[in-house]
Amino acid sequence: MRRKKILISPKLCDRKGDIDKKWFVELSQRNPKTGEMIRFRHCPCGKHR
């Protein structure tokens, strides 16, 4: 049986270096109760679309 990942390391999505576009950090974490992966996006600019 394969071991399921608990956390996927954070990844910077910088829109290929274009500073005019919004960039964010994305990571995924497994919910221990349901077993599903949940994706989180953190935008340091303070606004989410």
KASUL-V18916 format. One record per run of one state. SS is the DSSP state (A for helix, B for strand, O for the rest). FROM is the first residue (numbers start at 1). TO is the last residue. If there is no record, write none. Layout:
ss:SS from:FROM to:TO
ss:SS from:FROM to:TO
//
This chain:
ss:O from:1 to:6
ss:B from:7 to:13
ss:O from:14 to:14
ss:A from:15 to:17
ss:O from:18 to:23
ss:B from:24 to:30
ss:O from:31 to:36
ss:B from:37 to:42
ss:O from:43 to:49
//
